[in-house]
Amino acid sequence: MSRRVVVTGLGALTPIGNTAPAYWEALCKGVSGAAPITHFDAAKFKTQFACEVKNFNAEDFMHRREARRLDPFAQYAMVVAEEAMLDSKLDIKDTDPLRAGVIWGAGIGGLSTLQKEILDFAVGDGTPRFNPFLIPKMIIDIVPGHISIKYGFQGINYGTVSACASATHALINSFDYIRLGRADVMITGGSEAAITEVGIGGFNSMKALSQRNDNPALASRPFDKDRDGFVLGEGAAAMVLEEYEHAKKRGATIYAEVVGGGMTADAHHITAPHPEGIGAASVMQLTLQDAGMQAEDVDYVNVHGTSTPLGDVAELKAVQKVFGDWAYKLNVSSTKSMTGHLLGAAGAIEAAACILAVKHDIIPPTINHFTDDPEIDSQLNLTFNKAEKRTVRAALSNTFGFGGHNSSVIFKKWEG
């Protein structure tokens, strides 16, 4: 028999808030995190803005020596893991360490570290003088390793890499291991720190990023007729998942229940979605089936909604196919309109948004809507520009990655 899995801790470090409560408050207010890039001089780049984490100093959270041995994507991960653990009030003494694990998602990993080391070598005399921490700082699976060392979790431990679906895959895998009886507690989530010359330049070369340099705060505009690409974001989110009886025994506070997850592939194109949203539709259908739910049981869909011309239309076609008439009665929104696109960490911060929407019965908005797109059904409630209050019995989160990777997960209101 499948075991119940609940969320008992949250942590977030985002372009609009450096803790989970601050992030949620900014989401509900419709705050944009986009601004001119400060991490490097972007004057010669086609896109000169991004959604950076603000007022962050790793040394406020860890010793300087430790901070220097971690790439920013790993620094972000350690900060949110600590927030989630403190929030959960979980002590390793409360569980068997062999049944406590960590699965973490990132699409790119230590890009700034890799970029710096290569550039330093290129301007040298050819003598290899690489930092001994280059490889440990760069690889994605180092994050679950660091988290497990810090908290003494000796169970399942690895990283997931599936572009923008990475964190959701990590979450679903964690959910599966607990409900199948192979773990009792999992720390999961995702982090990314790709706002570098290589990150911005690479996405610019693909024509993927918005170039609305004159007004960055208005650049990420999912579903708007004049959208011109996504805004690159950075940050992290973490959650503590627990088997229900384990959480109940120690008196844990429960945010929501994880009830279903799905994973599919478009098998269509390396970067473009299937124009009819076939993969997106199939993953939502499988997720509903896995949760034992009907379309009418879901009140909110946090869509991938990146603000790209093709992706937004294809995803809404999939929503209409899966939810039928109910598509016009549920709320849909893209929180990327505020946070930008955190790539491999997108699924983590958007899962947090869904969990908090279920907890507080508030739908965060899709900001920056000015002009209807004739290709998008105007009868859909895309929660434009202002948060809405409604009972949220369950929320579904979509994340789709380059390579055609699709993942969806459903969180349900906790009823005991």
N, C-alpha and C positions, 0 to 999 in steps of 0.2 A: 504494500500500500504506500502511495506517495505521501511524504511528510510535508507539513505546511512550513512555509518559509516567510519570515517577517523581516522588516527593516527596523533596526533598533538604534542606528547612529548615522549621522550625516556630517559631511564636511565639504566645504566649497571655497575655492579661490578663483575668482572670475574677473573679467574686465569691468563688471558693474558692482562687485561686492567681494570682500576678502574673507567672509565667513558665510556659512549657510544662511543664517538669518538676514545678513546684510544683502546677500544675493537675492533672496526671496522678496525682500522689501523693494529693492530696485526693480525687479521683474514686475511687481504689481503696480509700480509707479510709471512703468514704461520708459525707463532710463536707457539711453544709448551709451555704449562703451567705446564708440569709435572716436578717434582723435588722431592728429598727426603723429607719426612714428617718432619715438624718442630713443629707441634702442640703437639706432644707427642713423647716419645721414642719408635720407631717402630722396634728396633733391633731384637726382638723375633718374629715378625710377618712375615708371608710368603710374604706379599706385604709391602714394606717399603717406598713407594712413592705415591704421589697423585698430583692432580692439586689444590693447595691451592691458596686462594686470598693472594696477596702479598702487603707488605707495607701498611697495613690497621690498623688504630687506630680509634676505634669508637668515642673516645673523640675529634677527629678532627671535628666531625660532630654533636655532641650532648654533653650535660652536663654529667659529670661523674656519677651523680646520675641516670640519665635516662639510660645511657649505662649499669649500674649494674643491672637494672631492666629488661633488654632485653637479651634473648639468642642471640648468634651470628646470627642465621638465621633471627631473627627479626631486629637486628641491620642492617644487609645487606639490608633488605626490606625497612627500613626507609630511608636509604641513597639513594637508587635508586628511590624511590618514590619522594623524594625531587628533585633529578636531573630531573626526567621526568616532574614534575610540573613546575620547573623553565624553562625548555626547552619549554614547551607549552605556557608559559606566561599567564596561566589561573589564574584568581582570582575568589574566591567563589562569589564575587559580580557580576560576569558575568553570574551567573546561579542560578536557584532555588536550594537551598541546598537539598531539598527533591528529586530532580531529578539528584543528583550527588552521585555516589556510589563507592564502592570498593569491588572487588572480587579477592582473592589472593590464589595462589596454593603452596602447599608444600607436599612432600610425607612423611617426617619423623618429621620435626619440631624441637623442642628444645631438641635434643638428648644429647648434651653436658651437659645441665643443669640437665636432668634426670639422666644421668650417674653419675655426681658428687654427687648429693644428695643421691643416693642409695649407692655409695661407702662410703661416709662419715658416713651414718647410719650403714653400715655393720661393720666398724672398731670401732664403738663406743660401749657403754655398753648396748645398747638396748633401751636407752631413746630416744624417738622421738624428734629430734631437727631439724625439716625441715624448710627451708627458706620459709617465707610467700609468696614469689614470685615464688615458685616452679611451681605451676599450671599455673599461668598467663604466665610464661616464656616458658612453655613447649607446650601449646596447639597451634595448627596451626591457628585457627581463631582469635587469639589475634592480628595478624598482621593487617588484615583489620580494626580491632577495633582501634588500635593505629593510623593508617593512617587517618581514618575518624575523630578522635578526633583532630589531628593536623590541618587538612584542613577544618573542619566544614562540611564534606559531610554527610548528614543525610539520604541518600537514601539507596538503596539495599546494604547489607553488610554481607559477609560471606566468608568462606574459602572452597577450594576444595581439596579433598584428593583422588588421584587415581594413587599413585606411580609416575612413571616417566611421566605420562600424566597429572599430576595435573595442571601445569601452563597453558597448552593449553586448558584444560577444563575451567579454570577460564577465559581465553581470549574469548573463544567461548560463554560462558554464558554472559559475558559483552557485547559482540557484539550483541547477541540475544536481551538482554533487551533494548538496544538502538534502534535497528531496529524495534522492536515491539512497541516502543513508551512509554516504562516504565521508561526510563532514558534518559538524554541528554549527560551526561558525566560519564565516569567510569575510575578509576585508576585500572589497572590490571597487573598481572605478577606473579612471583614466586621467592622463595628463599629457600636455603638449606645450612646447615652447619653440615654435617654428617661425617667429617674427624676426627673421634675420635677412641679410642680403640674399642669401641663397633661397630662402623660403619665399620671400616676396618676388624675387626675380624669376624663380621657377614657375610660380603660378601666373605671373604676368606673361611669361612666354606662351602659356597655354590659353591666354585671354580669358582666364577664369575669374579674375578679380575685378571688382568695381573700380573705376577710375574717377569717381566723383570727388576729386581732391578739393574742390571749392567748398564742399559742405559735408565732411565725413559723417557727422551724426545722422544725416539723412540718406546715407549710401546703401545701407542694408535694408532693402525694401521688398521682402518676399511677396509675390503675387501682384505687385504693382506693375502696370503696363510699361513703365520706364525703368524697370530693374536692369542692371547692367553687369551683374556678377556678384560674387560673395565678398565679404570682408573677413580677412584673416584674423582669428582670435587666438588667445592662449589662456592657459590656466589648468584647473583640475577639479575633480570632485571625487569623493569617496563615500562609500556606505558600508555599514556593518550589516550583514545578513546573518540571521540565526534561525535554527530550527525552533518552531513555536514552543514546544515543551521546555526546551533549554532556556529560552527567553523568559518564559512564564516562571520557571523554577527560581530564577534570580530576581524576579520582579522588574524586568526591563520595561521601559516605555516603548510602545510600538507605534511607528509612523504609519505603516501600511503593510499589506501582504503582497508578495510577489506571486502571481498566479499562472503566468504563462510566458513562454518565449518561443520565437521562431527564427529560422535562418534559411535563406535561399540565395541563389545566384541568378542574375539576369541572363548570363550566357549570351551577351549581346555585343558589348563594346567596352573597351578598357576605361573610358571616362564618361561616356554619354549613357543616360538611362534609356531603357526601352521606351519608345515614344508613347506606348499605350499603358505603361506602368505595370507590365505583366509580372515582373519580379516583385515589385512593391506590393501588388495585390496578393500574390501568393504568400508572401511572408506574413502579412496581416491576417490572412485567412488561417494559416497554420498556427499563428499565435492565439487567435480566438479558440481554435479547436483544442490546442494544448491546455488552455485555461478552462475549457468546458463552458465557454460563454457564447452567447448570441451577440450579434452586432448591437442590438438594442440595450445591452448591458453596459456599454461603454458611453461615457458622457463627454470625454475629452480626448482628442488626438493631438499630441505634440509632434508635428510633422518634421521631416528632415529640412524642408523649406529653406534652401540655401540662398535664394534670391538670384537664381540663374534662369535664363529664359526657357530652357528645355526642362530642367528638373522640376520646377514648381508645377508646371502644367501636367506632366506625367504623373506626379505623385497624387495630385488631386483627382485625376482620372481613376487612379487606383482606389482612393478613398471612396469615391462614388460607386465603384464596382463592388467593393466589399460591403459597404454599409447600406447601399440601396437607398430607400426612402429615409432611413434613419440618418443618413449623411446630412440631411437638412435640419435635423433636430439636435445634433451634437455640436460641440464647439471644437474648432480647429484653430491652432495658432502655431506660429514659428517664433520661438524665442531667440533664434539667431538674428532676428531683426534688432535685438538689443545687445547680445553678446558677441556677435560675429560667429564665424565658424571655427570651432576649436579642433577640427580635424579628428584625430583619434580620441580626444577627450570629449567630443560633442555628446556622445551617448551618455556620459557620466553626468554632466551638468544638466542635461535635458531629462534624464531619469530623476534627478533631484527635483527639478521643476514639477514633474508629474507627481512625485511622492508628496510634495508640499501642496499641490493643487488638490489632491485627494484628501489630504489632512485638513486643509483650511477652506475647502469649497470655494476656491477662487480660480478663475482661468486667466493666466497671464496673457497679455495682448500680443498681436502682431503690429508693431509700430511702423511708422513711415509709409502708411498707405495714402496715396493722393489721387491716383487715377486707376479706374477699373480696367482690367485686361479683358478684352472681348473673348479671349480663349478660355477664360475661367468663369464658371457658373456663378453669377452674382447672387444666387439664392443661398449659397453656402455661407455659414456663419464662421468667418475667418477671424473673428474677434479683433477687428481692426481698431488700433490706436488707443483702446481703453480696456482695462481688465473688467471681467464680468463675474458677478457672483452667481453661483448655481450649485446645487448639490452634485458633487462629483463622486459617483459610486465607483467608477473605475476609469483609469487613464491609460492610454496606449502611446508608447514612444517609438518613433521610427528613426533609424539611422541607416544610411546607405553609403557605401564607399567605392572609390575608384577600383575597377576590376569587376564591378557588378555585384559586390557583396551587400546583402540586405539583411537587416536584423530588426526585430521588433520585440517589445516586452510590455506586459500589462501589470499595472499595480492596482490593487483593489482596496477600498476603504476597510480599515480594520474594524471588525465587529465582534471580536472575541471568540 
